[in-house]
Amino acid sequence: MRMAIFLSIFITLYGSLHFYAFMKTGRAFGFHKGLALPLLLFMVFMVVCPILVRMAEHNGMESLGRILAYVGYIWMGFLFLFFVVAALLDIYTGLVLLISRILDGSLAKWTLSPKALFFVSLSVSLAGGAYGLLEASMIRTEHLVVKSPEFPEKMGRFRVVQISDVHLGLIVGKRRLSHILNLVRAAKPDILVSTGDLLDGQIDGIKDLAKAFQTINPPYGKFAVNGNHEYYVGIDRARRFCKWAGFTLLNDAAVDIPGVLVIAGIDDMTAERFGASGNIKEKTLLSKWPKKEFLLVLKHRPVLDTKSEGLFDLQLSGHTHNGQLFPFSLIVRMIFPIGAGLLNLPDGAALYVSRGSGTWGPPMRLFSPPEVTIIDLVHGKRKRVDLQKGSD
């Protein structure tokens, strides 16, 4: 029932974007059968293409699924950008017409013809999509320095490296993972953490992807939490992948690294929908540890639990991708305390939200490059978290 509702909503929304693009094309070139019918059939196919991708993947047709994924999701990104540009131009045209009526004068020279509107939208969306494909491969490193009296002075500098939202699957595969892990390896982490959505596919070769992680062996281990996509792809499969990759999975659990810090992992809220929740409250979990120890929280969604205030020092999250494609970043900032980056909290603690290391859906990023995050923990008399300038 839940899946039927989801598919209905998806087809309605995605179909509406296609209908809008179809009407814009028809207004520009006319609705003659030589154009309208082939375009209509193409758009119907593209509406159901993401569903066909999952069906092919689920039935072991990985090559077909990968082809459909690239075609379908690149088109999805392009269509979204076309819609945004065309809608903004329609709003502009509407305002010009409204002003002309109010002033009782012609402002025709300030408007564009339907064909011109179409080509402007097409050109901008093609340029934006091409750059988005390029930016998705431009993985940056971001660098935080965390000073805290709770962190033991004898440890000197302790380096945590965060990856998030890799979305390993049909599109994000060995090549992208190799690029990510090269940056991780170069950072020489003491601990590697994954803040969810590591896996996002039912592909057969996940053991080969897991082997790549086995070449990364930080002295204090690798830790991960579940994201929502681990549940979508199959939580048992995701757990096996984490085990093969050498991660300790923290599902509403914490690990004390004596003399260094405590790492607590909060399971994603999706667990409740799938009946997999550990039924332990975040406050209960974090309250078990003395405040004199530095407490690092891994939590997929950048949501702050008010009941946990003062119980942790740093929360690392992901999930948002910072919108991935502009202007989704504007929407993300309305939903979460911060779309991406550093948020200092009143009690001296901080929340850092990664833009993510991979991509979901369209293999594009527009004004939101992927990242691997380096967090250096050092002793300090007062709590202070700084995002270092010049990260690249």
C-alpha positions as CSV (number, residue, x, y, z in Angstrom):
1,M,0.0,0.0,0.0
2,R,2.8,2.4,0.9
3,M,4.6,1.6,-2.3
4,A,1.4,2.2,-4.4
5,I,1.0,5.6,-2.7
6,F,4.6,6.5,-3.4
7,L,4.4,5.5,-7.1
8,S,1.1,7.5,-7.5
9,I,2.7,10.6,-6.1
10,F,5.9,10.1,-8.1
11,I,4.1,9.6,-11.4
12,T,1.8,12.5,-10.8
13,L,4.6,15.0,-9.9
14,Y,7.1,13.7,-12.5
15,G,4.4,13.4,-15.1
16,S,3.4,17.0,-14.5
17,L,7.0,18.2,-15.2
18,H,6.9,16.3,-18.5
19,F,3.4,17.7,-19.4
20,Y,4.7,21.2,-18.8
21,A,7.7,20.6,-21.0
22,F,5.5,19.0,-23.6
23,M,3.2,22.1,-23.7
24,K,6.2,24.5,-23.9
25,T,7.5,22.5,-26.9
26,G,4.1,22.5,-28.5
27,R,3.6,26.2,-28.1
28,A,7.0,26.8,-29.7
29,F,6.7,24.5,-32.7
30,G,3.0,23.6,-32.9
31,F,1.2,20.4,-32.0
32,H,1.4,18.6,-35.4
33,K,1.5,14.8,-35.3
34,G,5.0,14.6,-36.7
35,L,6.3,16.2,-33.4
36,A,3.6,15.7,-30.8
37,L,3.2,11.9,-31.0
38,P,6.9,10.9,-30.9
39,L,7.5,13.5,-28.1
40,L,4.6,12.2,-26.2
41,L,5.8,8.6,-26.4
42,F,9.3,9.6,-25.4
43,M,8.0,11.5,-22.4
44,V,5.8,8.7,-21.2
45,F,8.8,6.4,-21.4
46,M,10.9,8.8,-19.4
47,V,8.3,9.1,-16.7
48,V,8.4,5.4,-16.0
49,C,12.1,5.0,-16.7
50,P,13.1,5.3,-13.0
51,I,10.6,2.5,-12.2
52,L,12.1,0.4,-15.0
53,V,15.5,1.0,-13.5
54,R,14.5,-0.5,-10.2
55,M,12.7,-3.4,-11.8
56,A,15.8,-4.3,-13.9
57,E,18.0,-4.0,-10.9
58,H,15.7,-6.1,-8.7
59,N,15.6,-8.8,-11.4
60,G,19.4,-9.0,-11.8
61,M,19.5,-7.2,-15.2
62,E,22.3,-5.0,-14.1
63,S,23.6,-3.9,-17.6
64,L,20.1,-2.9,-18.7
65,G,19.5,-1.1,-15.4
66,R,22.7,0.9,-15.7
67,I,21.9,2.0,-19.2
68,L,18.4,3.0,-18.2
69,A,19.7,4.8,-15.1
70,Y,22.2,6.9,-17.0
71,V,19.6,7.9,-19.6
72,G,16.7,8.3,-17.2
73,Y,18.5,10.2,-14.5
74,I,20.5,12.5,-16.7
75,W,17.2,13.4,-18.4
76,M,15.6,13.9,-15.0
77,G,18.3,16.5,-14.1
78,F,18.0,18.2,-17.4
79,L,14.2,18.3,-17.3
80,F,14.2,19.8,-13.8
81,L,16.6,22.6,-14.9
82,F,14.4,23.2,-18.0
83,F,11.4,23.5,-15.8
84,V,13.0,25.9,-13.4
85,V,14.3,28.2,-16.2
86,A,11.0,28.0,-18.2
87,A,8.9,28.7,-15.1
88,L,10.9,31.7,-14.2
89,L,10.6,33.1,-17.7
90,D,6.8,32.4,-17.6
91,I,6.6,34.4,-14.3
92,Y,8.6,37.2,-15.9
93,T,6.3,37.2,-18.9
94,G,3.2,37.2,-16.7
95,L,4.5,40.2,-14.7
96,V,5.2,42.2,-17.9
97,L,1.7,41.5,-19.3
98,L,0.2,42.5,-15.9
99,I,2.1,45.7,-15.8
100,S,1.2,46.5,-19.4
101,R,-2.5,46.1,-18.5
102,I,-2.2,48.3,-15.5
103,L,-0.4,51.0,-17.4
104,D,-2.7,50.5,-20.4
105,G,0.2,50.3,-22.8
106,S,2.1,47.8,-24.9
107,L,5.3,46.3,-23.4
108,A,5.6,43.7,-26.2
109,K,9.3,44.6,-26.8
110,W,10.0,43.3,-23.2
111,T,8.6,39.8,-23.9
112,L,9.9,36.9,-25.9
113,S,8.0,34.7,-28.4
114,P,7.1,31.1,-27.4
115,K,9.9,29.8,-29.6
116,A,12.4,32.2,-28.1
117,L,11.3,31.2,-24.6
118,F,11.8,27.6,-25.4
119,F,15.3,28.0,-26.8
120,V,16.4,30.2,-23.9
121,S,15.2,27.5,-21.5
122,L,16.7,24.7,-23.5
123,S,20.1,26.5,-23.8
124,V,20.3,27.3,-20.1
125,S,19.3,23.8,-19.0
126,L,21.7,22.2,-21.4
127,A,24.6,24.4,-20.1
128,G,23.6,23.9,-16.5
129,G,23.2,20.1,-17.0
130,A,26.6,19.8,-18.7
131,Y,28.3,21.8,-15.9
132,G,26.3,19.7,-13.3
133,L,27.8,16.5,-14.8
134,L,31.3,18.0,-14.5
135,E,30.8,19.3,-10.9
136,A,29.6,15.9,-9.7
137,S,33.1,14.6,-10.4
138,M,34.8,17.5,-8.7
139,I,35.1,16.1,-5.2
140,R,36.4,18.6,-2.7
141,T,37.8,18.2,0.8
142,E,36.4,20.4,3.6
143,H,38.5,20.8,6.8
144,L,37.2,21.4,10.3
145,V,39.3,22.0,13.4
146,V,37.5,21.2,16.7
147,K,39.0,22.4,19.9
148,S,37.6,21.1,23.2
149,P,38.6,20.7,26.8
150,E,37.0,17.3,26.8
151,F,39.5,16.0,24.2
152,P,42.6,14.7,25.9
153,E,45.7,16.9,25.3
154,K,48.0,13.9,25.2
155,M,46.4,12.8,21.9
156,G,47.7,15.8,20.0
157,R,45.8,16.0,16.7
158,F,43.2,13.3,16.1
159,R,41.8,13.1,12.6
160,V,38.3,12.0,11.8
161,V,37.4,11.7,8.1
162,Q,33.7,11.7,7.1
163,I,32.1,10.4,4.0
164,S,28.3,10.6,3.5
165,D,25.6,9.9,0.9
166,V,27.9,8.0,-1.5
167,H,24.9,6.1,-2.9
168,L,26.9,3.2,-4.3
169,G,24.8,1.5,-7.0
170,L,24.3,1.5,-10.8
171,I,25.7,5.0,-11.4
172,V,28.1,5.6,-8.5
173,G,30.5,2.7,-8.8
174,K,34.1,1.7,-8.7
175,R,35.5,4.7,-10.4
176,R,33.8,7.3,-8.2
177,L,34.4,5.2,-5.1
178,S,38.1,5.0,-6.0
179,H,38.3,8.8,-6.2
180,I,36.6,9.2,-2.9
181,L,38.8,6.7,-1.2
182,N,42.0,8.2,-2.6
183,L,41.0,11.5,-0.8
184,V,40.3,9.5,2.3
185,R,43.6,7.7,2.1
186,A,45.5,11.0,1.5
187,A,44.0,12.5,4.6
188,K,45.5,9.7,6.8
189,P,42.5,9.4,9.2
190,D,42.6,8.0,12.7
191,I,38.9,7.1,12.2
192,L,36.7,6.9,9.1
193,V,33.0,7.5,9.5
194,S,30.1,7.2,7.1
195,T,27.0,9.1,8.0
196,G,24.4,7.1,6.0
197,D,23.3,6.3,2.5
198,L,26.5,4.5,1.7
199,L,24.6,1.9,-0.4
200,D,21.8,2.7,-2.8
201,G,21.5,-0.3,-5.2
202,Q,20.8,-4.0,-5.4
203,I,23.7,-4.6,-7.8
204,D,25.5,-8.0,-7.8
205,G,29.0,-6.5,-7.4
206,I,28.6,-5.0,-4.0
207,K,31.3,-7.3,-2.6
208,D,33.8,-5.9,-5.0
209,L,32.9,-2.4,-3.8
210,A,33.2,-3.5,-0.2
211,K,36.7,-4.8,-1.0
212,A,37.8,-1.2,-1.9
213,F,37.0,-0.1,1.7
214,Q,39.1,-3.0,3.1
215,T,42.2,-1.1,1.8
216,I,41.4,1.7,4.3
217,N,42.4,0.7,7.8
218,P,42.5,3.6,10.2
219,P,44.2,2.8,13.5
220,Y,41.0,3.4,15.5
221,G,38.5,1.8,13.1
222,K,35.7,2.6,10.8
223,F,32.1,3.4,11.9
224,A,28.9,3.9,10.1
225,V,25.2,4.7,10.7
226,N,22.2,3.9,8.5
227,G,20.5,6.4,6.3
228,N,17.1,6.2,4.8
229,H,18.4,4.6,1.5
230,E,19.9,1.6,3.4
231,Y,16.3,0.7,4.3
232,Y,15.0,1.3,0.8
233,V,17.6,-1.0,-0.7
234,G,17.2,-3.6,2.0
235,I,18.5,-3.2,5.5
236,D,19.9,-6.7,5.7
237,R,21.8,-6.3,2.5
238,A,23.1,-2.9,3.7
239,R,24.3,-4.4,7.0
240,R,26.1,-7.2,5.2
241,F,27.8,-4.6,3.0
242,C,29.0,-2.6,6.0
243,K,30.4,-5.8,7.6
244,W,32.2,-6.7,4.4
245,A,33.6,-3.2,4.1
246,G,34.9,-3.4,7.7
247,F,32.6,-0.8,9.3
248,T,31.2,-1.1,12.8
249,L,27.6,-0.2,12.4
250,L,26.2,1.9,15.2
251,N,22.4,1.5,15.3
252,D,21.4,3.5,18.3
253,A,24.6,2.4,19.9
254,A,27.8,3.9,21.1
255,V,31.5,2.8,21.4
256,D,34.0,4.1,23.9
257,I,37.5,4.4,22.6
258,P,39.3,4.6,25.9
259,G,41.3,7.7,26.5
260,V,40.2,9.3,23.2
261,L,36.4,9.8,22.7
262,V,33.0,8.2,22.5
263,I,31.3,7.7,19.2
264,A,27.5,7.3,19.2
265,G,25.4,6.4,16.2
266,I,21.7,7.4,15.9
267,D,19.7,5.2,13.5
268,D,17.7,6.9,10.8
269,M,14.1,7.6,11.6
270,T,13.2,5.4,8.6
271,A,13.9,2.5,10.8
272,E,10.6,2.9,12.5
273,R,8.6,2.6,9.2
274,F,10.4,-0.7,8.5
275,G,10.0,-2.0,12.0
276,A,13.7,-2.0,12.7
277,S,14.0,0.6,15.3
278,G,16.0,-0.2,18.4
279,N,13.5,1.8,20.5
280,I,16.2,3.6,22.4
281,K,15.9,7.4,22.7
282,E,18.8,9.6,21.7
283,K,18.9,11.3,25.0
284,T,19.0,7.9,26.8
285,L,21.9,6.8,24.7
286,L,23.9,9.9,25.1
287,S,23.2,10.3,28.8
288,K,25.1,7.1,29.5
289,W,28.5,8.7,29.0
290,P,30.2,11.1,31.3
291,K,30.4,14.7,30.1
292,K,34.2,14.8,30.7
293,E,34.6,12.6,27.5
294,F,34.4,14.0,24.0
295,L,31.2,12.7,22.5
296,L,31.0,12.5,18.7
297,V,27.5,11.8,17.3
298,L,26.9,10.3,13.8
299,K,23.3,11.0,12.6
300,H,22.2,10.8,9.0
301,R,19.7,13.6,9.0
302,P,20.8,17.0,10.3
303,V,18.1,17.1,12.9
304,L,18.8,18.4,16.4
305,D,17.0,16.8,19.3
306,T,16.4,19.5,21.9
307,K,16.5,16.9,24.6
308,S,20.1,16.1,23.8
309,E,21.4,19.6,24.2
310,G,24.6,19.6,26.2
311,L,25.1,15.9,25.9
312,F,27.4,15.8,22.8
313,D,30.3,17.9,21.4
314,L,30.0,17.4,17.7
315,Q,27.3,15.9,15.4
316,L,28.2,14.8,11.9
317,S,25.3,14.5,9.4
318,G,24.5,14.4,5.7
319,H,21.3,13.5,3.9
320,T,20.6,16.9,2.3
321,H,23.2,16.9,-0.5
322,N,22.8,20.7,0.0
323,G,20.0,20.3,-2.5
324,Q,22.4,18.7,-5.1
325,L,20.8,20.8,-7.9
326,F,20.2,24.5,-7.5
327,P,17.7,25.8,-6.5
328,F,16.8,22.8,-4.3
329,S,19.4,24.1,-1.9
330,L,17.1,27.0,-1.1
331,I,14.3,24.5,-0.1
332,V,16.7,22.4,2.0
333,R,17.6,25.5,4.1
334,M,13.9,25.9,4.9
335,I,13.6,22.3,6.2
336,F,16.7,21.8,8.2
337,P,18.7,23.9,10.7
338,I,21.4,24.2,8.0
339,G,21.5,22.8,4.5
340,A,25.3,22.1,4.5
341,G,28.4,23.3,6.4
342,L,29.0,24.3,10.0
343,L,26.4,25.3,12.6
344,N,27.8,26.3,16.0
345,L,25.3,25.6,18.8
346,P,24.7,27.8,21.9
347,D,26.3,25.2,24.3
348,G,29.6,25.2,22.5
349,A,28.8,22.1,20.6
350,A,28.5,22.0,16.8
351,L,26.6,20.4,13.9
352,Y,28.4,19.8,10.6
353,V,26.4,18.7,7.6
354,S,28.2,17.2,4.6
355,R,27.1,18.0,1.1
356,G,27.6,14.3,0.4
357,S,30.3,12.4,-1.5
358,G,28.2,11.0,-4.3
359,T,25.0,11.7,-6.1
360,W,21.4,10.5,-5.9
361,G,19.2,10.3,-9.0
362,P,20.7,12.6,-11.6
363,P,24.5,12.2,-11.7
364,M,24.8,16.0,-11.5
365,R,25.5,18.6,-9.0
366,L,24.9,22.3,-9.5
367,F,26.6,24.7,-7.1
368,S,26.9,21.9,-4.6
369,P,30.1,20.0,-5.2
370,P,30.6,16.6,-3.5
371,E,32.9,16.4,-0.5
372,V,35.1,14.4,1.8
373,T,35.3,16.0,5.2
374,I,38.4,16.2,7.4
375,I,37.8,16.9,11.1
376,D,40.8,17.5,13.3
377,L,40.1,17.2,17.0
378,V,42.6,18.9,19.4
379,H,42.6,19.9,23.0
380,G,41.6,23.5,23.8
381,K,40.7,25.4,26.9
382,R,37.4,26.5,25.4
383,K,35.1,24.7,22.9
384,R,35.5,26.1,19.4
385,V,34.8,24.7,15.9
386,D,36.2,26.4,12.8
387,L,35.7,25.6,9.2
388,Q,39.1,26.2,7.6
389,K,39.3,28.4,4.6
390,G,40.9,27.3,1.4
391,S,39.4,23.8,1.4
392,D,39.7,22.1,-1.9
